[in-house]
């Protein structure tokens, strides 16, 4: 009887035996094996036993079923070595005999290793399709001429480019296993790397062959998926294992350049061209060794660089005008770099300033960097209204943030009185005022209780010098709730502190006994003391009770839906409890005495179920870092949510709407930056604009979208052909007018 071993997202494992068929999915009741977490559909796949073989089939899941990294489209046979991926779960067949815990596979019961983090799927060539891949067919260049002479020996070296492996070198000798953990000889401890990811084997002629070992995220050579075929490596190749990049170098120390398939000359990471690399590898004319020629080239490049720097300095320090032909060299060298546009500079600095000073998405602002960015904007445009306004706000918030931080530290040390002295210095206009208010109320309650007890005890013992400061502290808080008539004599009246004296027509005495005792103690301690005044502070005032959003939503639902179970279901939906809402509606649906509501309940049941399902599908894609794939189900979820929430959709958004907006924006920022750092600006902008479509309230995302608009304008100005105009549209942002310009230009040129 076959046994299926399931590795859960938290790293734990469980086993499930089955005889003929095993249905797998998220929904209970219809599946034999329920996997309720990320990326698994209600009915996802089924495992069957036919003629002694175990096979798996996808049954229409949203995210697909993968076997050894390949998405399956039909019944697929499995072996004990096969790795099956269902959403965030990894499944495999248990071998007939137990494996040794020290080998590449761990025994059940050992501490579970963490799962490989799934990345967005790359399009890989089908196994065996079209014979060997283009990568495998690529001719390998001759070994560097100077390798043997340098005394380093032949062969290749893998040099890390990213993460903690940067600049680490792994000589390729014999057969190397690359993976996330032992027994791999090149250990890349990153969640995107499989336990046994790939194999690099040295060849007798000093080269190396690369083979992917069925990794979850695949192996790329110079950005191209290598598939299942072996690839012969060349110096300069960049290999990507999951998300970890490694450079192939010659052991002889020759210059290495990434060899891009189908192109004759491609710049390396250092900016040199392929032709330069070939020249560097070849010996100099007359038999000079390659190392000597490299030294000559370095010296020549240094001289040229010094001349260019001198020209630039001269043009900068001069009057800016070129006199005669002799002065044209530096100007010509600068033609490709026009002076920066002051307006663009100001907008860039303002964008940084807004981003650093934003409190969106719960992030803590960086007031120091925000002040620096705004200062740069004011250096360019001293009278810029927005920059001056931001600078005033930053100075106010920067000081308030300092008071707030010190107040929190004082509270942490149980120094409530010191904390209150700091909190009351926070201006009412500051965003920290609201954040400090709850902390103030908690601290005030504790300080008032202690100071009131001290005040009464010292007054009772006639210890005036000890009583006055404690009573002053207590009354400073208590008076915030007292009216002026309770604290001061009316105009034309005289204050009388003697309790035994009968008040005349124009005489006044406080009604509050403790307040009266406090004033008497002050008078005895200092007969000439000035009249006491309540120290008014906005932060000590208690706010009027704010309306409860939950009650407001419930009142609207009661007016809209005539049946209480429908109201209860909608309240569950609004709070993000989709399953509870479905159960409540099913309870209504099963009550035949409420048949008049069954039609509306059916529609609501379908909509609630759709939103909950689409939300989970979209979240699964976001967990896999696939923002573009998540967009469609999440947009559909928002449309259905709008129908369910009605007029409350914007004023009191549901749990689903709030999370879709914020998660899409946050993930779009990080994924866009990922592609931007790798030079794919078009894809980065497509992702940023997609996140902006969901939520425009994130200032960091606003800043990135603004960069796209600027890039699009530059691309439009330099466009030479119709296909260049198509590329501009990836940068165009709605409302910047760039799309209209592109369409007009295409029409004018007949594109």
C-alpha positions as CSV (number, residue, x, y, z in Angstrom):
1,X,0.0,0.0,0.0
2,X,1.6,3.3,-1.1
3,X,2.3,6.0,1.5
4,X,2.4,9.7,0.8
5,X,4.7,11.9,2.9
6,X,3.5,15.5,3.1
7,X,5.7,18.3,4.2
8,X,3.6,21.2,5.6
9,X,4.5,24.9,5.2
10,X,5.8,24.9,8.8
11,X,8.3,22.2,8.0
12,X,6.5,19.3,9.8
13,X,5.7,16.1,8.0
14,X,2.8,13.7,8.1
15,X,2.2,10.3,6.3
16,X,-1.0,9.1,4.5
17,X,-1.6,5.6,3.2
18,X,-4.1,4.9,0.4
19,X,-5.0,1.9,-1.6
20,X,-6.5,2.9,-4.9
21,X,-7.3,6.7,-4.9
22,X,-6.5,9.7,-2.7
23,X,-8.3,13.0,-3.3
24,X,-6.4,16.1,-2.1
25,X,-7.8,19.6,-1.6
26,X,-8.7,22.3,0.9
27,X,-12.4,21.5,1.3
28,X,-13.4,19.0,4.0
29,X,-15.9,16.3,3.2
30,X,-15.0,15.9,-0.5
31,X,-11.3,15.2,0.0
32,X,-9.5,12.2,1.6
33,X,-6.5,14.5,2.4
34,X,-7.3,18.0,3.5
35,X,-4.5,20.7,3.1
36,X,-6.0,23.9,4.3
37,X,-3.2,26.4,3.9
38,X,-1.8,28.6,1.1
39,X,-2.3,27.9,-2.6
40,X,-4.4,24.8,-2.4
41,X,-7.7,24.8,-4.2
42,X,-10.9,23.2,-2.8
43,X,-10.4,20.3,-5.2
44,X,-6.8,20.3,-6.2
45,X,-5.5,16.9,-7.3
46,X,-5.9,13.1,-6.9
47,X,-3.4,10.3,-6.6
48,X,-4.4,6.9,-8.1
49,X,-2.8,3.4,-8.2
50,X,-2.9,1.7,-11.6
51,X,-1.1,-1.5,-12.4
52,X,1.1,-1.1,-9.4
53,X,2.2,2.4,-10.3
54,X,1.3,5.6,-8.4
55,X,0.1,8.4,-10.6
56,X,-1.0,12.0,-9.9
57,X,-3.5,14.1,-11.8
58,X,-4.5,17.8,-11.4
59,X,-8.3,18.3,-11.2
60,X,-8.6,21.9,-12.3
61,X,-6.8,23.7,-9.4
62,X,-6.1,27.4,-9.7
63,X,-2.3,27.2,-8.9
64,X,-1.6,23.9,-10.6
65,X,0.2,20.7,-9.6
66,X,3.9,20.4,-10.1
67,X,6.1,17.3,-10.4
68,X,9.8,17.9,-10.2
69,X,9.3,21.5,-11.0
70,X,7.1,21.0,-14.1
71,X,3.4,21.8,-14.1
72,X,1.5,18.7,-15.2
73,X,-1.4,18.6,-17.6
74,X,-2.5,15.0,-17.3
75,X,-2.0,11.8,-15.5
76,X,1.7,11.7,-14.5
77,X,3.6,8.6,-13.0
78,X,5.5,9.0,-9.8
79,X,8.7,7.4,-8.4
80,X,10.0,7.5,-4.8
81,X,12.3,10.4,-6.0
82,X,9.5,12.5,-7.4
83,X,8.8,15.8,-5.7
84,X,5.1,16.9,-5.9
85,X,4.3,20.6,-5.2
86,X,0.7,21.6,-4.2
87,X,0.7,25.3,-3.2
88,X,2.9,25.5,-0.1
89,X,3.0,21.8,0.4
90,X,5.6,19.3,-0.8
91,X,4.6,15.6,-1.3
92,X,6.6,12.5,-2.1
93,X,6.2,8.8,-2.0
94,X,7.7,7.0,1.0
95,X,10.3,4.5,-0.1
96,X,9.7,0.8,0.6
97,X,12.7,0.6,2.9
98,X,13.8,3.3,5.5
99,X,16.5,5.6,4.3
100,X,19.6,6.4,6.3
101,X,19.4,9.7,8.1
102,X,22.9,10.7,7.1
103,X,22.3,10.6,3.3
104,X,20.8,13.1,1.0
105,X,17.2,12.1,2.1
106,X,16.4,12.4,5.8
107,X,14.5,9.7,7.7
108,X,11.0,10.4,8.9
109,X,11.3,11.5,12.5
110,X,14.4,13.6,12.0
111,X,14.1,17.3,12.6
112,X,12.4,18.6,9.5
113,X,14.4,21.0,7.2
114,X,12.6,24.1,6.1
115,X,10.9,23.9,2.7
116,X,12.3,25.5,-0.5
117,X,10.6,28.9,-1.0
118,X,8.6,28.8,-4.2
119,X,9.4,31.5,-6.8
120,X,7.3,32.6,-9.8
121,X,7.5,29.8,-12.4
122,X,9.8,30.4,-15.3
123,X,9.0,29.0,-18.7
124,X,11.2,26.0,-19.1
125,X,11.8,24.0,-22.3
126,X,9.8,20.7,-22.3
127,X,12.0,17.7,-21.6
128,X,13.3,16.3,-24.9
129,X,11.6,18.9,-27.0
130,X,13.7,19.9,-30.0
131,X,16.7,17.8,-29.0
132,X,19.5,19.5,-26.9
133,X,18.8,23.0,-25.7
134,X,20.5,26.1,-27.3
135,X,22.6,26.4,-24.2
136,X,24.0,22.9,-24.6
137,X,24.8,23.5,-28.3
138,X,26.8,26.6,-27.6
139,X,30.5,26.2,-28.5
140,X,32.9,26.6,-25.7
141,X,35.8,29.0,-26.2
142,X,39.5,28.0,-25.8
143,X,41.0,28.2,-22.3
144,X,42.8,31.5,-21.5
145,X,46.3,31.5,-22.9
146,X,47.9,32.8,-19.7
147,X,46.2,30.4,-17.3
148,X,49.0,27.9,-17.1
149,X,51.7,30.5,-17.0
150,X,50.2,32.2,-14.0
151,X,50.8,29.1,-12.0
152,X,47.1,28.8,-10.9
153,X,46.4,25.6,-12.9
154,X,43.5,25.0,-15.3
155,X,39.8,24.5,-14.6
156,X,37.0,26.8,-13.5
157,X,35.9,28.6,-10.3
158,X,32.4,29.4,-9.1
159,X,32.5,32.9,-7.5
160,X,29.5,34.1,-5.5
161,X,27.9,37.4,-6.5
162,X,25.0,37.8,-4.1
163,X,24.2,37.6,-0.4
164,X,26.7,36.1,2.1
165,X,28.4,34.2,-0.7
166,X,29.6,37.3,-2.5
167,X,33.3,36.9,-3.5
168,X,33.4,33.3,-2.1
169,X,35.1,31.0,-4.5
170,X,34.4,27.3,-5.1
171,X,37.0,25.5,-7.4
172,X,35.4,23.0,-9.8
173,X,37.2,19.8,-9.1
174,X,35.6,16.5,-9.9
175,X,31.8,16.6,-9.2
176,X,30.3,19.4,-7.1
177,X,26.7,19.2,-5.7
178,X,25.1,22.6,-5.3
179,X,22.3,22.8,-2.7
180,X,20.8,24.3,0.5
181,X,22.3,21.7,2.9
182,X,24.7,18.8,3.2
183,X,25.7,16.6,1.4
184,X,26.0,19.5,-1.0
185,X,29.7,20.5,-1.4
186,X,28.6,24.1,-2.4
187,X,26.1,25.0,0.3
188,X,23.9,28.0,-0.5
189,X,21.6,28.3,2.5
190,X,18.8,30.3,0.9
191,X,15.1,29.3,0.9
192,X,15.0,29.6,-2.9
193,X,17.6,26.9,-3.4
194,X,16.6,23.2,-3.2
195,X,18.3,20.8,-0.9
196,X,20.0,19.1,-4.0
197,X,19.7,21.8,-6.6
198,X,22.3,21.2,-9.3
199,X,25.5,19.4,-10.2
200,X,28.7,20.9,-11.7
201,X,31.2,18.3,-13.1
202,X,34.7,19.2,-14.2
203,X,35.8,17.9,-17.7
204,X,39.3,16.6,-18.7
205,X,39.9,19.7,-20.9
206,X,39.5,22.1,-17.9
207,X,35.9,23.0,-18.6
208,X,32.8,22.0,-16.6
209,X,29.3,20.7,-17.3
210,X,26.2,22.0,-15.4
211,X,23.1,19.9,-14.8
212,X,19.9,20.8,-12.9
213,X,18.8,18.0,-10.4
214,X,15.1,18.7,-10.6
215,X,15.1,21.8,-8.4
216,X,11.9,23.5,-7.4
217,X,12.9,26.9,-8.8
218,X,15.2,25.8,-11.6
219,X,18.7,26.9,-12.7
220,X,19.3,29.7,-15.2
221,X,22.5,30.4,-17.2
222,X,22.8,34.1,-18.1
223,X,19.0,34.5,-17.5
224,X,18.0,31.6,-19.7
225,X,16.4,28.4,-18.1
226,X,18.6,25.5,-18.9
227,X,15.9,22.8,-18.7
228,X,17.0,19.1,-18.2
229,X,20.0,19.2,-20.6
230,X,23.6,19.5,-19.5
231,X,25.2,22.8,-20.3
232,X,28.9,23.4,-20.9
233,X,30.0,26.3,-18.8
234,X,32.3,29.1,-20.1
235,X,34.2,31.8,-18.1
236,X,31.9,34.8,-17.6
237,X,28.7,32.8,-17.4
238,X,26.3,33.9,-14.6
239,X,24.5,30.9,-13.1
240,X,21.3,31.6,-11.0
241,X,20.4,28.9,-8.5
242,X,16.9,29.9,-7.3
243,X,17.7,33.6,-6.5
244,X,21.5,33.1,-5.7
245,X,23.8,34.3,-8.5
246,X,27.3,32.7,-9.1
247,X,29.9,33.8,-11.7
248,X,32.0,31.3,-13.6
249,X,35.7,32.3,-13.7
250,X,38.8,30.8,-15.1
251,X,41.2,29.5,-12.5
252,X,44.0,31.3,-14.4
253,X,42.6,34.6,-13.4
254,X,41.8,35.8,-16.9
255,X,39.0,38.4,-17.5
256,X,35.6,36.8,-17.5
257,X,32.5,38.1,-19.3
258,X,28.9,36.7,-19.3
259,X,28.4,35.0,-22.6
260,X,24.9,35.8,-23.8
261,X,23.5,33.3,-26.3
262,X,22.7,34.8,-29.7
263,X,24.7,38.0,-29.2
264,X,28.3,38.7,-30.3
265,X,29.1,41.3,-27.7
266,X,27.5,41.8,-24.3
267,X,28.7,44.1,-21.5
268,X,29.8,42.4,-18.3
269,X,28.9,43.5,-14.8
270,X,31.8,45.9,-15.0
271,X,30.8,47.4,-18.3
272,X,33.4,45.9,-20.6
273,X,32.4,44.3,-23.9
274,X,32.8,40.8,-25.2
275,X,35.4,41.9,-27.7
276,X,37.5,43.4,-25.0
277,X,37.5,40.1,-23.1
278,X,38.7,38.2,-26.1
279,X,41.5,40.7,-26.6
280,X,42.4,40.5,-23.0
281,X,42.7,36.7,-23.1
282,X,44.9,36.6,-26.2
283,X,48.7,37.3,-26.0
284,X,50.0,40.6,-27.1
285,X,51.7,41.1,-30.5
286,X,55.2,39.8,-30.5
287,X,54.5,37.1,-27.9
288,X,53.9,39.4,-24.9
289,X,52.0,37.4,-22.1
290,X,48.4,38.3,-21.4
291,X,49.2,39.6,-17.9
292,X,51.6,42.2,-19.3
293,X,49.1,43.3,-21.8
294,X,46.5,43.7,-19.1
295,X,48.9,45.9,-17.2
296,X,49.4,48.1,-20.2
297,X,45.7,48.4,-20.8
298,X,45.1,49.4,-17.1
299,X,47.8,52.1,-17.4
300,X,46.3,53.4,-20.6
301,X,42.8,53.4,-19.2
302,X,44.1,55.3,-16.1
303,X,45.7,58.0,-18.3
304,X,42.6,58.4,-20.4
305,X,40.5,58.6,-17.2
306,X,42.8,61.4,-15.8
307,X,42.5,63.4,-19.0
308,X,38.7,63.1,-18.9
309,X,38.6,64.2,-15.3
310,X,40.8,67.1,-16.0
311,X,38.5,68.2,-18.9
312,X,35.4,67.9,-16.7
313,X,37.0,69.9,-13.9
314,X,38.1,72.6,-16.3
315,X,34.6,72.9,-17.8
316,X,33.1,73.0,-14.3
317,X,35.4,75.6,-12.9
318,X,35.4,77.7,-16.1
319,X,32.9,80.3,-17.3
320,X,30.8,77.6,-19.0
321,X,31.5,79.0,-22.5
322,X,33.7,77.3,-25.0
323,X,36.2,79.5,-26.8
324,X,37.3,78.3,-30.2
325,X,37.9,74.7,-31.3
326,X,40.4,74.0,-28.7
327,X,37.8,74.1,-25.9
328,X,35.4,71.7,-27.6
329,X,36.9,68.3,-26.4
330,X,35.3,68.3,-22.9
331,X,32.1,69.7,-24.3
332,X,31.8,66.9,-26.8
333,X,32.6,64.4,-24.1
334,X,29.7,65.7,-22.1
335,X,27.1,65.8,-25.0
336,X,25.5,62.5,-23.9
337,X,24.9,63.8,-20.3
338,X,22.8,67.0,-20.4
339,X,22.7,69.1,-17.2
340,X,20.0,67.9,-14.8
341,X,16.6,69.6,-15.0
342,X,16.1,71.6,-11.8
343,X,12.3,70.9,-11.8
344,X,13.0,67.1,-12.1
345,X,15.6,67.4,-9.3
346,X,13.1,69.2,-7.0
347,X,10.4,66.6,-7.7
348,X,12.8,63.7,-7.0
349,X,13.9,65.3,-3.7
350,X,10.3,66.0,-2.7
351,X,9.3,62.4,-3.5
352,X,12.1,61.2,-1.2
353,X,11.0,63.7,1.4
354,X,7.4,62.5,1.3
355,X,8.4,58.9,1.4
356,X,10.7,59.2,4.4
357,X,8.1,61.3,6.3
358,X,5.2,59.1,5.6
359,X,3.3,57.2,8.3
360,X,1.5,55.0,5.8
361,X,1.3,51.2,6.2
362,X,2.3,51.6,9.9
363,X,6.0,52.4,9.1
364,X,8.0,54.7,11.4
365,X,9.2,57.8,9.5
366,X,12.8,58.6,9.1
367,X,12.7,62.3,10.0
368,X,16.4,62.9,9.6
369,X,16.5,61.6,6.0
370,X,13.3,63.4,5.2
371,X,14.8,66.7,6.5
372,X,17.9,66.1,4.4
373,X,15.9,65.4,1.2
374,X,13.7,68.5,1.7
375,X,16.8,70.6,2.4
376,X,18.2,69.5,-1.0
377,X,14.9,70.5,-2.7
378,X,15.1,73.9,-1.0
379,X,18.7,74.3,-2.2
380,X,17.5,74.0,-5.7
381,X,14.2,76.0,-5.3
382,X,14.3,78.0,-2.0
383,X,10.7,79.3,-2.4
384,X,9.1,76.0,-3.3
385,X,5.8,76.0,-1.3
386,X,5.5,72.2,-0.8
387,X,9.2,71.9,0.3
388,X,8.8,74.7,2.8
389,X,5.5,73.2,4.1
390,X,7.0,69.8,4.4
391,X,10.1,71.2,6.2
392,X,7.9,72.9,8.8
393,X,6.0,69.7,9.4
394,X,9.2,67.7,9.6
395,X,10.7,70.0,12.3
396,X,7.5,69.8,14.3
397,X,7.2,66.0,14.0
398,X,10.9,65.4,14.6
399,X,10.7,67.2,18.0
400,X,7.4,65.5,18.8
401,X,8.9,62.1,17.9
402,X,11.7,62.7,20.4
403,X,9.3,63.6,23.2
404,X,7.1,60.5,22.3
405,X,10.1,58.2,22.3
406,X,11.5,59.5,25.6
407,X,8.0,59.3,27.1
408,X,7.7,55.6,26.2
409,X,11.1,54.9,27.7
410,X,10.0,56.6,30.9
411,X,6.8,54.5,31.0
412,X,8.9,51.4,30.5
413,X,10.9,52.3,33.6
414,X,7.7,53.0,35.6
415,X,8.4,56.7,35.7
416,X,4.8,57.8,34.9
417,X,5.2,61.4,36.1
418,X,8.3,62.0,34.0
419,X,6.5,60.4,31.0
420,X,3.5,62.8,31.4
421,X,5.9,65.8,31.6
422,X,7.3,64.7,28.2
423,X,3.9,63.8,26.6
424,X,2.4,67.2,27.4
425,X,5.1,68.9,25.3
426,X,3.8,67.2,22.2
427,X,1.9,69.7,20.0
428,X,-1.7,69.0,19.2
429,X,-1.0,69.3,15.5
430,X,1.5,66.4,15.6
431,X,0.6,62.9,14.5
432,X,2.3,61.7,17.7
433,X,-0.4,63.5,19.7
434,X,-3.0,60.9,18.9
435,X,-0.5,58.1,19.5
436,X,0.4,59.4,22.9
437,X,-3.2,60.0,24.0
438,X,-3.9,56.4,25.1
439,X,-0.5,56.2,26.9
440,X,-1.3,59.4,28.7
441,X,-4.7,58.2,29.9
442,X,-3.2,55.1,31.4
443,X,-0.4,57.0,33.1
444,X,-2.7,59.7,34.4
445,X,-4.9,57.1,36.1
446,X,-1.9,55.7,38.0
447,X,-0.4,59.0,38.9
448,X,-3.7,60.5,40.1
449,X,-4.3,57.6,42.4
450,X,-0.9,57.7,44.0
451,X,-0.8,61.5,44.3
452,X,-4.4,61.7,45.7
453,X,-3.5,59.2,48.4
454,X,-0.3,61.1,49.3
455,X,-2.2,64.4,49.2
456,X,-4.9,63.3,51.7
457,X,-2.4,61.6,54.0
458,X,-0.1,64.7,54.3
459,X,-3.0,67.1,54.7
460,X,-4.4,64.9,57.5
461,X,-1.0,65.0,59.3
462,X,-0.7,68.8,58.7
463,X,2.5,68.2,56.7
464,X,2.0,71.3,54.5
465,X,5.4,71.2,52.7
466,X,4.9,67.6,51.7
467,X,1.2,67.9,50.9
468,X,1.4,70.9,48.5
469,X,3.5,69.4,45.7
470,X,1.5,66.1,45.8
471,X,-1.8,67.9,45.9
472,X,-0.7,70.2,43.1
473,X,0.1,67.2,41.0
474,X,-3.3,65.6,41.7
475,X,-5.3,68.7,41.1
476,X,-3.4,69.4,37.8
477,X,-5.2,66.3,36.4
478,X,-8.4,66.5,38.4
479,X,-9.1,70.1,37.3
480,X,-9.3,69.0,33.6
481,X,-12.8,67.7,34.3
482,X,-13.9,70.6,36.5
483,X,-15.7,73.7,35.3
484,X,-14.4,77.2,35.7
485,X,-17.1,77.9,38.3
486,X,-15.8,75.0,40.4
487,X,-12.2,76.4,40.3
488,X,-12.4,80.2,40.4
489,X,-14.6,82.8,42.1
490,X,-17.0,84.6,39.7
491,X,-16.2,88.1,38.6
492,X,-16.7,90.5,41.6
493,X,-16.6,87.7,44.2
494,X,-13.9,87.2,46.8
495,X,-12.3,83.9,47.7
496,X,-12.9,82.8,51.3
497,X,-11.0,79.8,52.6
498,X,-12.3,79.7,56.2
499,X,-14.7,76.8,56.5
500,X,-16.4,78.3,59.6
501,X,-17.2,81.7,58.2
502,X,-20.6,82.2,56.7
503,X,-20.4,83.5,53.1
504,X,-21.6,86.9,52.3
505,X,-23.4,87.9,49.0
506,X,-20.1,88.5,47.2
507,X,-18.0,85.8,48.8
508,X,-17.1,82.4,47.2
509,X,-15.6,79.1,48.5
510,X,-14.8,75.9,46.5
511,X,-17.3,73.1,46.9
512,X,-14.8,70.4,46.4
513,X,-13.4,69.5,49.9
514,X,-10.0,68.3,48.7
515,X,-9.5,71.3,46.4
516,X,-10.4,73.6,49.4
517,X,-7.9,71.8,51.7
518,X,-5.3,72.1,48.9
519,X,-5.8,75.9,48.7
520,X,-5.6,76.2,52.5
521,X,-2.3,74.3,52.6
522,X,-0.9,76.6,49.9
523,X,-1.9,79.6,51.9
524,X,-0.3,78.3,55.1
525,X,2.9,77.3,53.3
526,X,3.1,80.7,51.5
527,X,0.7,83.4,52.6
528,X,1.7,85.6,49.6
529,X,1.3,82.8,47.0
530,X,-0.4,83.8,43.7
531,X,-3.9,82.4,43.0
532,X,-3.7,78.8,41.7
533,X,-4.7,78.2,38.1
534,X,-5.5,74.9,36.4
535,X,-2.6,74.0,34.0
536,X,-4.6,73.4,30.8
537,X,-3.1,70.8,28.5
538,X,-5.0,69.3,25.5
539,X,-3.4,65.9,25.9
540,X,-4.9,65.5,29.3
541,X,-8.5,66.1,28.1
542,X,-10.5,63.0,27.6
543,X,-11.9,62.7,24.1
544,X,-15.6,62.3,23.6
545,X,-16.5,58.7,22.8
546,X,-15.9,58.1,19.1
547,X,-18.6,56.2,17.2
548,X,-18.0,52.5,17.1
549,X,-17.4,51.4,13.5
550,X,-18.8,48.0,14.2
551,X,-22.1,49.4,15.4
552,X,-22.3,51.7,12.5
553,X,-21.8,48.9,10.0
554,X,-24.3,46.7,11.8
555,X,-27.0,49.5,11.7
556,X,-26.6,49.8,8.0
557,X,-26.8,46.1,7.5
558,X,-30.0,46.0,9.6
559,X,-31.6,48.5,7.3
560,X,-30.5,46.7,4.2
561,X,-31.2,43.1,5.1
562,X,-34.6,42.1,6.6
563,X,-33.4,38.9,8.3
564,X,-31.1,38.7,11.4
565,X,-29.1,35.7,10.1
566,X,-28.3,37.6,7.0
567,X,-27.1,40.6,9.1
568,X,-25.0,38.2,11.3
569,X,-23.5,36.6,8.1
570,X,-22.6,40.0,6.7
571,X,-21.0,41.1,10.0
572,X,-18.8,38.0,9.8
573,X,-17.9,38.7,6.2
574,X,-17.0,42.3,7.0
575,X,-14.7,41.1,9.8
576,X,-13.0,38.6,7.4
577,X,-14.6,35.5,8.8
578,X,-15.8,34.1,5.5
579,X,-16.2,30.5,6.7
580,X,-18.5,31.6,9.6
581,X,-20.5,33.7,7.2
582,X,-21.0,30.7,4.9
583,X,-22.1,28.5,7.9
584,X,-24.6,31.1,9.0
585,X,-26.1,31.4,5.5
586,X,-26.3,27.7,5.2
587,X,-28.2,27.6,8.5
588,X,-30.7,30.1,7.1
589,X,-30.9,28.1,3.8
590,X,-31.8,24.9,5.7
591,X,-34.7,26.5,7.6
592,X,-37.8,26.0,5.4
593,X,-39.8,28.4,7.5
594,X,-37.6,31.1,6.2
595,X,-38.1,30.1,2.5
596,X,-38.9,33.7,1.5
597,X,-35.2,34.6,2.2
598,X,-33.7,31.6,0.5
599,X,-33.2,33.4,-2.9
600,X,-31.3,36.3,-1.4
601,X,-29.4,33.9,0.9
602,X,-28.2,31.9,-2.2
603,X,-26.9,34.9,-3.9
604,X,-25.1,36.1,-0.8
605,X,-23.7,32.6,-0.2
606,X,-22.3,32.5,-3.7
607,X,-20.7,36.0,-3.4
608,X,-19.2,35.4,0.0
609,X,-17.7,32.1,-1.0
610,X,-16.3,33.7,-4.2
611,X,-14.6,36.5,-2.4
612,X,-13.1,34.2,0.2
613,X,-11.9,31.8,-2.5
614,X,-10.5,34.5,-4.8
615,X,-8.8,36.2,-1.8
616,X,-7.0,33.0,-0.8
617,X,-6.0,32.3,-4.4
618,X,-4.6,35.9,-4.7
619,X,-2.8,35.6,-1.4
620,X,-1.2,32.3,-2.6
621,X,0.2,34.1,-5.6
622,X,1.5,36.9,-3.5
623,X,3.2,34.4,-1.2
624,X,4.9,33.0,-4.3
625,X,6.1,36.6,-5.2
626,X,3.9,36.6,-8.3
627,X,2.1,40.0,-8.2
628,X,1.0,39.9,-11.8
629,X,-0.7,36.6,-11.4
630,X,-2.4,37.7,-8.2
631,X,-4.0,40.7,-9.8
632,X,-6.8,39.0,-11.7
633,X,-8.4,37.0,-8.8
634,X,-8.0,40.0,-6.4
635,X,-9.6,42.4,-8.9
636,X,-12.5,40.0,-9.3
637,X,-12.7,39.7,-5.5
638,X,-13.0,43.5,-5.2
639,X,-15.8,43.6,-7.7
640,X,-17.8,41.1,-5.8
641,X,-17.0,42.8,-2.5
642,X,-18.4,46.0,-3.9
643,X,-21.7,44.3,-4.6
644,X,-21.8,42.9,-1.1
645,X,-20.8,46.0,0.9
646,X,-22.9,48.5,-1.2
647,X,-22.6,52.1,0.2
648,X,-20.1,51.0,2.9
649,X,-17.5,49.8,0.4
650,X,-15.3,52.9,0.8
651,X,-16.4,54.4,4.1
652,X,-16.2,51.1,6.1
653,X,-14.2,48.7,3.9
654,X,-14.3,45.0,4.6
655,X,-11.3,43.0,5.9
656,X,-10.9,41.6,2.4
657,X,-10.7,45.0,0.7
658,X,-8.3,46.5,3.2
659,X,-5.9,43.6,3.0
660,X,-6.1,43.3,-0.8
661,X,-5.2,47.0,-1.2
662,X,-2.4,47.0,1.3
663,X,-0.9,43.6,0.4
664,X,-0.9,44.3,-3.3
665,X,0.8,47.7,-2.7
666,X,3.4,46.4,-0.3
667,X,4.2,43.4,-2.5
668,X,4.3,45.5,-5.7
669,X,6.9,47.8,-4.1
670,X,9.3,44.9,-3.2
671,X,8.9,42.9,-6.4
672,X,9.2,46.0,-8.5
673,X,12.5,46.9,-6.7
674,X,13.6,43.3,-7.3
675,X,13.3,43.6,-11.1
676,X,14.6,47.2,-11.1
677,X,17.8,46.2,-9.3
678,X,18.3,43.5,-12.0
679,X,18.0,46.1,-14.8
680,X,14.5,45.2,-16.0
681,X,13.0,48.6,-15.6
682,X,10.0,47.9,-17.8
683,X,8.8,45.0,-15.8
684,X,9.5,46.9,-12.6
685,X,7.2,49.7,-13.7
686,X,4.5,47.3,-14.9
687,X,4.4,45.8,-11.3
688,X,4.5,49.2,-9.6
689,X,1.7,50.5,-11.8
690,X,-0.3,47.4,-11.0
691,X,0.1,47.9,-7.3
692,X,-0.8,51.6,-7.7
693,X,-4.0,50.5,-9.5
694,X,-5.1,48.7,-6.3
695,X,-4.0,51.3,-3.7
696,X,-2.7,54.8,-4.4
697,X,-2.3,55.7,-0.7
698,X,1.2,54.3,-0.3
699,X,3.7,57.2,-0.6
700,X,6.6,54.8,-1.4
701,X,4.6,53.3,-4.3
702,X,3.7,56.9,-5.5
703,X,7.4,57.7,-5.6
704,X,8.2,54.6,-7.7
705,X,5.3,55.3,-10.1
706,X,6.6,58.9,-10.5
707,X,10.0,57.5,-11.5
708,X,8.3,55.4,-14.1
709,X,6.6,58.5,-15.6
710,X,10.0,60.2,-15.8
711,X,11.6,57.2,-17.4
712,X,8.8,57.0,-19.9
713,X,9.3,60.6,-20.9
714,X,13.0,60.0,-21.5
715,X,12.3,56.8,-23.5
716,X,9.7,58.7,-25.6
717,X,12.2,61.4,-26.5
718,X,14.8,58.9,-27.6
719,X,12.4,56.5,-29.4
720,X,13.6,55.7,-33.0
721,X,11.1,53.1,-34.1
722,X,7.6,51.8,-33.6
723,X,8.7,49.1,-31.3
724,X,10.4,51.7,-29.1
725,X,7.1,53.5,-28.7
726,X,5.5,50.2,-27.6
727,X,8.2,50.0,-24.8
728,X,7.3,53.5,-23.7
729,X,3.8,52.4,-22.8
730,X,5.2,50.1,-20.1
731,X,6.4,53.3,-18.3
732,X,3.3,55.5,-19.0
733,X,1.2,56.3,-15.9
734,X,-2.5,57.1,-16.1
735,X,-2.9,60.9,-16.1
736,X,0.7,61.8,-17.1
737,X,-0.3,62.3,-20.8
738,X,2.4,60.0,-22.0
739,X,0.1,57.4,-23.4
740,X,-1.7,60.1,-25.5
741,X,1.6,61.3,-26.9
742,X,2.6,57.7,-27.9
743,X,-0.7,57.1,-29.6
744,X,-0.4,60.3,-31.5
745,X,3.2,59.6,-32.6
746,X,2.2,56.1,-33.7
747,X,-0.6,57.4,-35.8
748,X,1.7,60.1,-37.3
749,X,4.3,57.5,-38.3
750,X,1.8,54.8,-39.4
751,X,2.8,52.3,-36.7
